[in-house]
Amino acid sequence: MNPSPEHTSAATRRSRRKRWPVMAALAAIAAVAVALMLPGAKANEAIDMSAVGQVQQGRLTVGVDGDEGVIKPGDFRLLTNELEGVSTIISMVDPGTIVKAGDLIIELDASSLKDAKVDQEISVQLADAAHIRSRETLEVIRKQNESNIKVASLNLAFARQDVTKYVEGDYPQQLRNAKSAIILAEGEAEDAKRVHEWSVKLFERRYITQADLNRDKLHRDRKEIDLQSARGSLDLLEQYTHKRDLAQLESDVEARELTLLLVKHRAASDIVDGEADLKAKEIRLKREQEKLAKIEEQIQKSRIVAPIDGMVLYIDDKRDQSGGLAVGSVVRERQWLVRLPTTSKLQAEIKVHESQLRKIKEGMPVEVTTDAVANKVYWGRLRSIAAMPDPPQPFGNPHLKVYTTQVEFTGDTAGLRPGMSCKGRVIVNQFENVTYVPMQAVVQEDDVSVVYMPGPDGSVRQPVTVGMDNNVHVIIKAGLAKGDQILLAPTLNRSYVRSLDAPPQIPPLASETNVPVDEHDPTVPVRNADKPIKDGKPVTDGDTSAVSTKPSGADR
């Protein structure tokens, strides 16, 4: 009969509890064995007197050594290719040439730009002619509009004058003439009537003939008709002719006003069209001129000249596989081509390891040496420290972190030239009378610095207080005196066991909790496994009556 999982888990836990005392005992025995095997466990050890040195006292310079330095110009100009696109070098001066300001250094191929310049000059001339034509056309439109507006204004003024003339002159005159004609007709009709009446009396007395009477009667009737016609003309003038003529003249005024308004609107529209056309021609002319100016500027940029006096140093493009700049090389826009340093001022770039950064700061003096000028020391000042480390070299140590520092020379730089390799030493401090020992004689044990001194029974541990170091010697502030003997290659004191911090608390094993464990390896808990559940509650170690390891209703 196979035991249940609950019995197996309990047995495993009891077996593990029994192994803990055995494991602890074995660990203690191993610690004692290691302690006995440590060097120095024997008394009366033999000391190698050739590895014994003395504590010294005197002047000590504390500095930080840098390497992989190079001499660079302190004042230089970077010349870049400002020609758009890609271009080809057709001529260049030799590297290292001393040039004056304005001298040609590199000339790039600009033949296509020169052809484009000719075409663009033609475009500029055409645009200029169109601009002049549009400007003159606009001036003609303005003059014509002024004339049209003036004519329309005069016609309106004449129409208004016609109205005034008719109302104040023509119509009253016509009215007077009509009334005068009536008065005359009335007088003539009255005279003709009296003549006729007198003729009737004379005919009755046989003084005149019937023909004379008829003639006088006809004359009377004619005058009566003239009187009626004069009165009708007056009525026609007052009732119809006057109103019609006045309305006609007033209509002419309104028509002339509308004509003037239309002429003004048409003039304004023509002016707007003319000005818009002129503006478009001006913009086009300006654009064509800008294109021509840009082409001329690009042609000028194809000639890279020296802005200052200096020595020509070409910059190699890392992406260029041809081996550097030469006649026929293809260069791209914004590519650095020339570094033009001035020979009057130099600086040095020194690489400093990251472990030494805490010791240095800007303004410290720097001692610079170079193999090119032997037995001579140049002095400078630490001007800047890079904020980020240099990128790792392709075939170098990827874990080596160095920072580039800029050193400005403060003294004579005779014999130095840009590109020379150099080494630098940042002077952190100088001490006149201090006690110091070689750095390898001091060892760090926990938070205490110690040295080992030779004694009759072996090495003697001596705690010391240390100060600054220069990677060779370290200052001893307390614990040693001048002339004391120390071990230059000390070993750990055999009677001294370095204390270690207590290890972190080990979590309980999985078998001591309610977490199920792997039956093949009881120390490995089963991930995402559910605890044994009975009646909706976790089952304790002593309860083996659980029949399910999942909550009720859970899917298998």
Phi, psi and omega in degrees: 000125180282140179291155179286160178302327181293318178294321179298316180296318180295320179295320179298318180296319180293322179296321181291322179297326179288331182283338184300311179299322180295316181295320179297319179295317178298322179295320179295316179298319179296321179297317179296319180296318179296319180297322180290331182276349180296144175299143180092002178289339179272147175277164177055048178292157178270132182253131177281107184291342177289343178258024179251130178238177180245150175286129181253161180217137180156206182281138178219127178259125179258119181216170178242120181276137175240158179221182181055041179272162179212145177276130180229158178293140178280333179228117182210164177242137175263121179258126182246161176277111180262006177283130185293149178074212177246148182214168184245139178282127179251343175199151180198152178278163180290145176298144182088359180290135175273121184241158175259162178300128181098350179287145178284130179254307182226137173240129181257156181292119181233026182297318180294326178292324179293321175295319179295329179296318179298313179298321181289327176298321176296317178298323179293319179295318177296317179294324178293318178297317178297323178294317179295317179298317179295322179294318178292320178300318178297322179294319176298317179299318179297315180295316180297320178295321177298318179294316180297318180294321180295315178298315180296324179293319179295318178299320178295317179297319178296318179298317177295321177295323177299319177298312180298317180298319181291315184292319186263346184233297187295311183295313176301323179294317177297321179295318178295317179297319179295318179291322177297319178297324178293316181299314179296319180295322178296317180295314180295322178294322179293318179295318180296325179293315181295319178298320180293319179296319179292323178294325177298316180295318180292325177293323178295330181264005172070032177268339178232166182270173178294328179294321177295320179296317180296322179296318180293323178294320179295322178295319178298316181294323179296319180292325176296318178295319178298321178295316179295322179295319179295317178295322178293323178296322177295315178298318179297322178294316184285322186272329189232303188299316180298313182295318181295313182296319179295317179296321179297316180293318178294323176296322176298323178296314180297319179296318179292325175296316178295320178298317178297319179296316179295321179296319179294317179295318179296322178295317179297319179296317179296322178295317180297315179297317180295317179293321178296317178296319178296319179297317178297319178293324177295316179297317180296317179298317179297319180296317179295322178294321178295320177299318179295317179296323179293319179296317178296322178295319178296323177296320177295323180288345176288347176251105181269113183248163182281124177282337180220170174286141179175190182249134185281124174232118181278147181257125179276132176277127182297335181274352181276120182266004184272356177097015176119178183285141177200168177298127184100349179291146178262126180240156183250169180294142179067015176281135177289128182247315189226135166254117185251091181275154170266139184280000184275340185219133181234164173215167180236142173252120183242136177268129180239134180292150185298333181290344183258359185296328182294343184270338188251159175206164183296144180097349180288148177290150182229133176261122184243132176231156179216145179290337181292328177238094185286153174058033176223136181249130176252143184246144179211186181232137180289111186270321182205156177234130182299143179282334182235151179290159177292147176296147181296146178286153183302322182245018180262187179284116182292343181266358179277121181247115177234151181242137180276129176243144179260127181245123178261123181291139180246355181233205182290136178241026181298135180095345180271144177223151178301139179099347179292144174279153183205172174229150182228154177223116179279122181276108181280315180196163176228131181243135184276319186217086181230160176264133183212157179223164174298146185297327184289349180280344183258129177240153181254121177239112189055237180258016185243133173269132183225155169236163178243130182249144178292137178227174181295330182253013181128196181286145181243129180282130181230110175293144180222162173250120186257158176241221182283161179224163178240029181072355177238310180238154178232142181282135176255114180276327181204151177111340180221160178229163181302134178093348178296145179266140181223158176276125180283337177230073186287153171251167179293139178299126183292335180270358182251120177253119183294130181284141179244150176293147178297138179294157179296155182297129181280130180293153179297153179291160183295330183288344180271002177241185179271010180276126180298151181240162177290130182293337178277326178225099185297345182276352183254114177292151176277122182288143176060022177272144179273149176287153176301132184240136174222123181056036177079007181234152177295145181270134179281173183296327184278347182267115181246017184267006181291138180252355181218145177257010179227156176298155181298138180087355181284146178284142176283000000 
